[in-house]
Amino acid sequence: MAKIPFGPTYEEMLHPEKMPQDIREKALQAKESNELDPINLFNITWKDESGQVRKVVLPKELTGTEANIVVMLGKYFPSGSHKVGPAYATLIEGCVDGDILPGEHTILGPSTGNFGIGVSYICNLMGYEAVVIMPDNMSKERYDRIRQYGAKLDLTPGTESDVILTLQRTYELKKDPKNRPLAQFELMPNYRFHRYVTGNSAVEAVQGIGNGRIACFTSAPGSAGTIAAGDQIKQVFPEAKIVALEPYECSTLADGGRGQHRIEGIGDKMCTLIHNVNTTDFVALIPDDDAVRGLKVTQDGAAILQEMGVSEEQALALRDLFGVSGICNILGAIKMAHYLRLGPEDNVVTIATDGFDRYPSVLEDLERRYLETEAFVLRRWAKDIFLSKNTDHVYDFRDVQAKQQLYRQKEKDWLPFGYSQAYLDDMRTPEFWQREFGKIQDYDREILRLR
Ligand SMILES: Cc1ncc(COP(=O)(O)O)c(C=O)c1O
């Protein structure tokens, strides 16, 4: 199969129905029959075959809040996670800019896993050599998948919160002019993809639910790409509160805290360069093991959920939809619904970046740690974790003064990598982000022309 170097525009990822119909049909067929057919680039979208955002509205018997918790599902993206979106956007913008040339450049993907899987997959489809740089202690499913799609691995010591080492390694490898990093923590296509595609999909996802608006959006930043959806949500629903979630054990944004934790993909001990902290209203902390034990409950606790009043069909439908960070995002959504005192008309939107397929080893580890995970244990976990109505550890960053802490954290993290104070100061202005967002139309025009 010949490689097709150009895939969808931002507009087509948001509105797949706007693609040429034959391409859309072929792409949908290939999704089922051959995931390595390059036409699958055209399946990078939140929408299903009928144009609906893939999502689940959680049963209230599980969430313990009257508000509607709407979870957008990333596992249906090609490669099994929405991180393939920013990987594609960053590569295609590099191609449009003439900065990345097939056959000439090797792509580097600094990552803690899912972005690396996305990079490996996209490079396979678009015909690039790829090297994924990631910590050596992440869940084993991730390494398998990256190798399966053909990228090489370059491992740095540690886990999630040692991601800074992967950045340093990437800067080292970047010195070779053959290498081109898809720097998810620094490059704006990650922001553009999530603000335009994820943000507008979130706006569509709540149509017909509650009052049809978004009261709150929660997202635990890894690269802080996904949370950019909040910028678009605020454009449409100015009252929406945007909430960054962190592991309780690694509360870098909240109060400069740093530590090891178990929620893969988030809590990387930094304020990433592409995080628009101007629009972050709150930071809330979630204990890491609540996210892991919560995953055990949704994965293996259907009977317990039924005892709580969830229907059998709904309980079973939750299986396989979430990973650990997805549960963290859900727990953050529930916490904020209580904190903001939201009611039955209000919607909280959040994201499940990936599904369960890359976490069986994490639950095996949980079994080893707890030894007993019988029904009575799961019953206790379900109540303690989902129904606690706990509103502890919510930090309010709406005030200009409070924001200074986030600006300072970003400076501490990025001045050492050579970014100037003037550039970081520019990022404090809304105009910076509007300008970056405005580039989408130019990129879309060029993608269509070159394709
Ligand atoms: C499992 C998982 N959850 C959440 C995230 C965070 O998403 P973002 O990088 O868009 O902030 C990532 C990022 O890699 C991830 O892999």
The ligand as a Gaussian input file, in Angstrom:
#p B3LYP/6-31G(d) Opt

LIG

0 1
 C       -3.359000       8.039000      29.652000
 C       -3.200000       9.504000      29.518000
 N       -4.044000      10.293000      30.178000
 C       -3.947000      11.624000      30.128000
 C       -2.968000      12.234000      29.381000
 C       -2.858000      13.726000      29.408000
 O       -3.280000      14.324000      28.225000
 P       -2.586000      15.651000      27.713000
 O       -1.176000      15.266000      27.341000
 O       -3.371000      16.064000      26.539000
 O       -2.587000      16.615000      28.830000
 C       -2.064000      11.445000      28.666000
 C       -0.997000      12.061000      27.879000
 O       -0.125000      11.418000      27.367000
 C       -2.193000      10.049000      28.732000
 O       -1.357000       9.242000      28.087000

